Amino acid sequence: MTRPDWTAAIAEAERIVAAWASPGAAAPGGTVLLFDRDRIRGAASAGLASLQHGIPFTPATPSRFASITKHLLCAFALLRGIDLAAPLGGLLPGLPAPLSAVSALRALSMTGGIPDLLQSYLLCGVPASAGVDAAALDAFTAALPGLDFAPGTEMSYSNTGYRLVEQALARQGGLFGAWVEGPLNAALGTGFRFPAGWDRPIPGLADGYWREGPEAPWRIGAYGMALSASGALAGSAEDLAAWLRALLRGETTTAHSEAFSLDAMRITTIDTTLPPIPIDVMAIRPRMTMLAARLGDGLSLSVGASHEYIRSQIALVQRVLDENGRDREAFRVSASVICSIDTDIAAARAGLAQSAVSFPLSTMPELHTGLELPSPQALAEAKALGGVERAAALFRPETVDGLGLVATPETLNVALDRYREDGLDEIIVLLAGPPNKHPALIRALAAASEASTAGHPPISVARVPRVGARG
């Protein structure tokens, strides 16, 4: 196996972080660590952990890890010997039906149809920044009218199942937060923290920042709901490296369930006789796109990207590939696209608009270049007054047409041609509308692809979460 060139790697890391913040500029920061199973080999950092206090971001700066927390909860659940096939109602008495019938495995794999509490609150007009304590979350969970879908029939991102499994483990005497901050930290030599709320002070914690556009001022992010094992973990880059180094050292894991079986599984070194696995980089903003073109095997663009945005990113990719002597033919550019097809174009647009309501469109303005979107306030007010359908009605037809693949069977080829002309190599289609209509959508896409003489980009199919079930 080729020995890593740590000097070259550190130089590349320093080049990457240099783009995050100009010297002397007040910008949010981050860090890149280079390590192997033995030790940290190098680090590069830039920017600030706190803009208001001018505190630099370093490898030891604690940050919020969000959904990385889920990996640790699953490990803790296996360590505690949880019965993954057991219904949640048996582990946590008092849960209402039909939530009580969902198994722990379905809750953790997000295939149980359990509604996500944040998305449910948003549908009720309650913003993510509103203060909601644990007791209120429990009461809201008990009032959920049902599941989004039959367990095992779909996959839809939901944090609620993790919160319920955490409570079930606590009822059995397994306190996840205490384990993280006690035995786990002692075993790994880490400093992971598990705050119960966004407002709990953690010494040195980096603030999270966002802004409405490239020239807009930075703003501190906020989250009002009580935190749980779905996303409360905090720690530093050094903590993460210590965790991963333990895995790289070959420590074994044994666990069994109806979905998987691990028998002394461990991470091993790469078999150099096999071809490397291509790595596509997901990007939204230009710096990440440029990084993908320099180092990745492909670029994956996010759902909701306008045609103008897609063309600009592909042009940027081409420029960076040329500058680095790389071949565009060997570099794949894909995009996730919401798809809504109906014999009535107005119905097709309504289906896509209802799916678009569930996406945080206002937080990624670059994606929607050239499109006129309803304001976040107007969408929130419409959802509070009339649910998803009323909010979807605020989208103009030309905006809906630019947000995804919306067509009748007769105009589907034309809609697909627009993405081909943008320069995409692959489309990942996210099917909108009720699941019972998805087979017809897939047949329509297959027929359009077979009938094409221009050569549409290859199409992969996925599903978007249903957003109208609890309106």
C-alpha angles and dihedrals in degrees: 000000000000113000114242115255097226093179092057091043093053090048090052091047090052090050090052096050093044088070092056097070133007115233108280093007120129103234135139112270145205143179140239119211126196114202146147132198091286106048149323107290100191146337139209125193137176140172131024136302089204121027094190094052099032094234113164121234112243137172087264095053112117116232135176112266097197112187094008080084089073092068091058094046091053090049090049092048091053091045090054090050097241116186101241092194093055117108115247090239090063092050095040112028116207098044111136122243131290092024089057092063095056112104123236089245092055090047093053095041092049091236096112099086092239108158116243108244096218093051090046091052090049090053087055091052096255111136123226090246094060114112110249118168128208094263091054090049090052091051092047091050091052089052096052106125096219147304126312091230141348111288113265096018099091143008119233126168110253132161094192096084091057091051091051094047089049089054091047091053091048090053087057091050098265109127106191097197092050090050092050095049094039125030097014094051090045092052097046101031090238135139102221115163130201111203116188093216143022090246095057109113118240116184111251095359113166116237119237114236137194138170137195096238144352093276098037121104120263117259130196113248122233136194121190105190120096110262125242142174088290091076119340100109119121131183145122134280087253089057091052091048091052090053093048093045089057088056092047090053087069104252109171133233129199122189138139137201140148089274103044146003124213116188110185089322117184138168112256134187119278119273101239091200089071123078113257117261110251113244120209116196119221111222141170106169127054099254092057090045089053091049090052091052092049100045112008135081092229148352125244116199123206129252116272096037114154121229091247090053093047092051092049092051093048090050089051090049091051092051094050093044090053092048090053097043094246127147118243090207089064093048120080124210116194135171135199109233130187109230127205120171125177137152086243112060091206090057090047090053092047091053093052093043091053089053091047090056089069094055121086093241096163094059094062107044093161090068093060100049110161095017128107109223129190112256117262090241093053091049092049092049092048092050091049092051103037111002129238096325093057092047091048090054089067092070114096115231093245090051092052091048089054096048097062150328106315119163150123118253088260095053098038094100091054091051091049091048090060090062091046090052090050087063102249118158095199139014123209103204118209108200116227126203133040116336093240088067095050097087090058090049091052091049090050092051092048092049092049092049093050092047094049117111093179094061112246119216113269112273127223120187131223135151133247119221116266108254103180101061095091102029 
